[in-house]
Amino acid sequence: MAASSRSAREAKRRVHQMEAKRELRRHQDKRRKRDNIIAGAAGGAALVLALVLQMTVFASNPTEDEFKAAEAGLSTPSATPTPAASNGENIPKPETAAGKTFTGDLKLNRGTLGVELDGTKAPQAAAVFKSLADQNFYAGVSCHRLTTADSFGVLQCGSKTGDGASDPAYTWGPLENTPTDNKYPAGTIAVARTGNNAYGNGTQFFIVYKDTVIPADSAGGYTVVGKVTSGLDVVSGIAAAGIKPGTSATDGAPVESVTIDSFSLK
C-alpha cells in the first residue's frame, strides 16, 4: 500500500509539472508575438518574480532542472545576445535631425494628434521617425496595444504586422533621453524596444496618455523622442472605451480598432 501511495503521489506531481510547463509555453507564445512591447508596471513581489522567471529562465521550453529551480524560487541566468554596437546602413544618421525640432500630425482613425519630435535630446530617434514618416511607412498601420492600469497608461503603435512583432531587419540604438526616475508624463512619445537591448529599438512607439511609471530593465529606460502638443484627449477616449475581452483587464488590444491614417512631420 505504501509503495502504491508513493507512486500515485509521484504520478500526480508529474502531471502538475506538465500542466505548469504547458502554461509557461502558452505565455512564451504570446511573448514571441509581442517581442517589441514595453514592460508593464507589475505590482507585488510574487508577480515580479514570475515575470522574471518567464522572461529569463523560460526564454525557451524549460528543462526538468530549470522547472525545479523555478519551483524552488531560484533563477538561472539566460544567455543574452550581445547587441550590435552600431546601426545598419538602412538606419538614418542622427546628424540629419541633430538640433532640429520636427512638428506635424499623427492622424488616427479616431482623431488627430499634434506632435513634436526633439532632435536635440534624441537625434537618432528623431531621424528614424522623420525618415519613416517621410516614407509613408505608418499609413494603415495599427495601434495594437493599450494599457489602462492606474500608473501605466499607454497606446502603442507601429508594428507592421499588427501584433506587436518587430522587424528584425530594422533595429537601431542607442538609447537617448531616458528618464532617470522611470516616470513618463502624460503626452510623452517614446520608443518601444525589445527587452534588455539598447539597440532593440525599431519602428514602434508609444503615446503616454496619463502619468506613467515604467521600470528600467538591464539596458535602461525608453527613449523619449517627443511629445503630443494637441489631441491627447483622442487617446484618452480610446482608453476609456476599454480593452478587448479575452485579454488582460488592463493590457491588450483596444476594443475599438485603432489605425494610423497618416503621420506627417516637417
ROPA-863136 format. One record per residue (C-alpha): x, y, z. Coordinates in steps of 0.05 Angstrom, whole numbers, plus 32768, in hexadecimal, padded with zeros to 4 digits. Layout:
N
   c1   c2   c3
    X    Y    Z
...
//
This chain:
266
   c1   c2   c3
 8000 8000 8000
 8038 8031 8012
 805C 8025 7FD0
 801B 802E 7FAA
 800D 806F 7FCF
 8053 808A 7FBF
 8049 8078 7F75
 8007 809D 7F74
 8025 80DB 7F93
 805F 80D9 7F62
 8030 80D2 7F27
 8006 810C 7F41
 8045 8137 7F49
 805A 8129 7F02
 8015 813B 7EE8
 8019 817E 7F0D
 805D 818B 7EEF
 8045 817C 7EA9
 800A 81AA 7EB1
 8037 81E2 7ECB
 8066 81D8 7E90
 802C 81DD 7E5F
 8015 821E 7E80
 805C 823A 7E7B
 805F 8228 7E31
 801D 824C 7E25
 803B 828B 7E46
 8079 8284 7E1A
 8050 8281 7DDA
 802C 82C1 7DEE
 806F 82E2 7DFD
 808E 82CE 7DBA
 8054 82F0 7D96
 805F 832F 7DBE
 80AB 8330 7DC4
 80AF 837A 7DBA
 8081 8392 7DF0
 8094 83BB 7E2B
 8096 839E 7E71
 8056 83A7 7E9A
 8054 83C1 7EE0
 804E 8384 7F0D
 8036 8385 7F54
 804B 8355 7F8A
 808B 832D 7F94
 806C 82EB 7F7F
 8055 8307 7F3C
 8099 8327 7F30
 80BC 82E4 7F3E
 808C 82C0 7F0F
 809A 82F1 7ED7
 80E5 82EC 7EE2
 80E2 82A1 7EDF
 80B7 82A3 7EA1
 80E6 82D2 7E7C
 8128 82B4 7E92
 8127 826C 7EA9
 80EF 825A 7E7A
 8105 8281 7E3C
 80FF 823D 7E1A
 80DB 81FD 7E2E
 80F4 81ED 7E74
 811C 81B0 7E85
 8109 8186 7EC2
 8142 81A5 7EEA
 812D 81EC 7ED7
 80E6 81DD 7EEA
 80FB 81C3 7F2F
 8127 8200 7F39
 80ED 822D 7F2A
 80C0 8207 7F5A
 80F5 8211 7F90
 80F4 825D 7F83
 8138 825D 7F62
 814D 827E 7F21
 817D 8265 7EEC
 819E 829D 7EC3
 8190 8295 7E7A
 81C0 82A7 7E43
 81B5 82ED 7E28
 81CB 82FA 7DE1
 81FC 8333 7DDB
 81D7 836C 7DB8
 81F4 838C 7D7B
 8225 83C4 7D8B
 820F 83ED 7D4F
 81D4 83F7 7D20
 81CC 83D9 7CDB
 81CF 8400 7C9B
 8183 8403 7C97
 817E 842D 7CD7
 8180 8478 7CCC
 81BA 849E 7CEC
 81AD 84C8 7D2B
 81CE 8503 7D09
 8190 850B 7CDD
 8167 851E 7D1A
 819A 853A 7D4C
 8186 857D 7D67
 8144 857D 7D42
 80FB 857C 7D59
 80C9 8558 7D2D
 807F 8568 7D33
 8043 8548 7D12
 8004 851E 7D17
 7FF8 84D6 7D29
 7FB4 84C8 7D0B
 7F8F 848C 7D29
 7F4C 8471 7D12
 7F33 848A 7D56
 7F4F 84D1 7D51
 7F8D 84FB 7D46
 7FC7 8508 7D74
 7FF8 8542 7D6D
 803F 8529 7D7B
 8085 8545 7D84
 80C6 851E 7D80
 8106 8536 7DA2
 8144 852D 7D77
 816F 854E 7DAC
 8161 851E 7DE5
 8155 84E0 7DB9
 8176 84EB 7D74
 817A 84A2 7D60
 8131 8494 7D72
 8119 84D4 7D52
 813F 84C3 7D12
 8120 847E 7D10
 80D8 8494 7D19
 80E0 84CF 7CE9
 80FA 849F 7CB5
 80C3 846C 7CC0
 808D 84A3 7CBE
 80AA 84BE 7C7D
 80A7 8478 7C5E
 805D 8473 7C72
 806F 8435 7C99
 8038 843E 7CCD
 7FFC 8446 7C9F
 7FCC 840D 7CB0
 7FF6 83F3 7CE9
 7FD0 83E3 7D2A
 7FD7 83F7 7D72
 7FD4 83B1 7D8D
 7FDE 83BA 7DD8
 7FBB 83E2 7E0E
 7FC9 83E2 7E58
 7F99 83FD 7E8C
 7FB9 83EF 7ED0
 7FB8 8426 7F04
 8001 843B 7EF8
 800C 841D 7EB3
 7FE4 843D 7E7B
 7FFF 8438 7E34
 7FE8 842C 7DED
 801D 8407 7DC4
 8021 840B 7D78
 804E 83FB 7D3E
 8051 83B0 7D37
 804C 83A2 7CEC
 802F 835D 7CFA
 7FFB 837A 7D2A
 800A 8349 7D63
 8046 836B 7D84
 807B 8343 7D60
 80BA 836A 7D4E
 80DE 836D 7D0C
 8122 834B 7D16
 813D 836F 7CD9
 812F 83B3 7CF7
 814E 83BA 7D3C
 8177 83F3 7D58
 8193 8417 7D94
 81AC 8432 7DC2
 817C 8448 7DF7
 8173 8493 7DFD
 8150 84C3 7E2D
 8139 848C 7E5D
 8118 84A3 7E9E
 8145 8498 7EDA
 8109 8490 7F08
 80E3 845F 7EDA
 80AA 8492 7ED5
 8089 84A1 7E92
 8059 84DC 7E97
 8017 84DF 7E71
 8024 84F5 7E29
 8068 84D2 7E24
 8079 84AF 7DE2
 80AD 8479 7DEE
 80CD 8441 7DC7
 80B9 83F9 7DD3
 80F0 83C4 7DD0
 8102 837D 7DE0
 8113 8370 7E28
 815A 8378 7E44
 8175 8391 7E01
 818C 83D9 7DF7
 818E 83CB 7DAC
 814A 83AA 7DAB
 8123 83E8 7D94
 80FB 83E1 7D54
 80BE 8400 7D33
 8090 83FE 7D70
 8080 8437 7DA0
 8051 8443 7DD9
 8027 847F 7DED
 801F 848B 7E38
 7FD9 84A5 7E46
 7FE0 84A9 7E92
 801B 84AE 7EC0
 803D 846A 7EBD
 8075 8446 7EE0
 809D 8413 7EB8
 80D6 83F0 7EDC
 8118 83EF 7EB6
 8136 83AC 7EA3
 817F 8398 7E9E
 8188 83C4 7E60
 8167 8401 7E7F
 8127 8427 7E72
 8102 8439 7E32
 8117 8471 7E03
 80EA 84AE 7E09
 80E8 84C9 7DC2
 80B2 84FE 7DC9
 806E 8512 7DE2
 8025 851B 7DD0
 8015 8565 7DC8
 7FCA 855D 7DBB
 7F95 8528 7DB8
 7FAB 84FD 7DF2
 7F61 84F7 7E04
 7F5B 84CB 7DC6
 7F87 8496 7DE7
 7F63 849F 7E29
 7F22 8490 7E05
 7F3F 8451 7DE6
 7F55 843C 7E2C
 7F10 844B 7E49
 7EF0 841B 7E17
 7F1A 83E3 7E36
 7F3E 83A4 7E21
 7F24 836A 7DF8
 7F07 8331 7E22
 7F31 82F3 7E29
 7F72 8319 7E37
 7F8C 8337 7E76
 7F5C 8367 7E98
 7F90 839F 7E93
 7FBE 838B 7E5A
 7FA9 8375 7E15
 7F8C 838B 7DD2
 7F5E 83C7 7DD4
 7F15 83B3 7DCF
 7F0D 83E7 7D98
 7F3D 83D8 7D5F
 7F71 840F 7D59
 7F99 841B 7D19
 7FC6 8453 7D00
 7FAC 8478 7CC4
 7FEB 84A1 7CBC
 8028 84BC 7CE1
 8045 84FC 7CC6
 8081 8524 7CE1
 80A4 8562 7CC9
//
